[in-house]
Amino acid sequence: MGKKESASKLFLGKNLVLSCAVMEREFHKVQNGRGDCKFLDYGLHRTPENMARALQVEIDQASKLEYDYIILGYGLCSNGILGLHVTKQPIVVPRVHDCISLFLGSSKSYRQQMFSRPGTYYLTPGWIEKGETPLSKYENYSQSYGRETALWLLKEEMKNYTRIALIDSGLVDLDPYRAYARQNADLLGLQYKELKGSFSYFERLLSGPWDNRDFVLLRRDKVLAQEMFLES
């Protein structure tokens, strides 16, 4: 049995998922009772310098428990996960810059979307519930600057976007999320599109095989570094 195959078989033990809360439904869907999940607040994305610190605390605490692997439900996320290191259990990380590849099923699908429509702002039901959206930013800005200035600030911030895309994974009734996503598009005068999601990347993240193309498998004495996410 080769080294890569051996690594891909060990996932059948008990693992711990540490993930951003916007992916809670998707991980519960594919986890199917195997291992445990802990979901961290989306607010860590607003301060990427605090993300690795918060995750390392969870990793250190997990070292006292009998998990085989720690599965990270984060991409590079503005370098927020750099510096993470193994305390006891190896850490499996999706080799992506952000979580959109996970929602779409593969990095290839995300690259295809970026190539065909680079100015796309993506939303999911979980993101709408627990993350940050243009509309939520507008409401926050309005409290400080008033509606007119808030809209100007938001449009300046979003000036390179041409489309709002809602990813549908089929886990919820999409109608209320569709209505909200359209409000975001209408507020900014952007096009609106719905994209079909996939569980493929989530399933492989939990169940392997963890190939070098799509995953970083961090073992003892290794520190998560940016070069691990560069295209090979």
Steps between C-alpha positions, in 0.01 A plus 500: 500500500648833392542799727222706339256211509585430864434862595166494320383191693558634851210747484260223608584572863347779707576846367428856614377760252588862581311720257358842435133507597385585146568134404314340789218345294737360239730334753209352695362364173818313403620417851211260562583455869871427453722693738422842641460851363566838655400813313670834559346842452530660156627816672852354498510589129481868591824469696708237317789566737289342778382199301808279538517583871141390557541185293826407672323514837247247368776282354689504829188407695427214257843353576361387836230296326510182295459634148693356207496809278391862520310609188517872433197661336696806388694600194797734506248776587715815462792310657297461818603136554873545442719391789274218620695199620431148615474445875414130483265404217589562132298783346324471162445831319324557166755645259288802405518875547143524632199280561323563165687204348349282773146618427544451124654154537853559374768758437452435130135605515595817685774581249252455216263748665783745563612477139153546352371757754787636711295777664269269695404533865388162634232430759366182657213450746751450781692810397182705499407375848838516672739690277526846352315621191491826306158571650617436856798729439266766366286480814808528722644791303162677510506506879828693493479708183135519392337325203639711218863489610467134593385412150784699345755325723358158419496567125861616516592185689312282250584690182687208343207263537244445224300206633354348816491118487301291747631143537223246557607176668142375525491485879238769563202665337682757289216751462577726802873494423432568134294804594776630727773436242297688239469795740880509514523500123228765461661727759822511299350469151675167442391197301361202692580133440438169676761225492461135590718396792668166562601296805793336322778706661338481844474122469863460397610734778333274756566166334807532277702421308703808595711548190758778481311679224191580706615464861777591738573224751688665785698267723711553810786752475336675203352850501227607259666732247378695199711303250294190583207666321681609184399344171729213407 
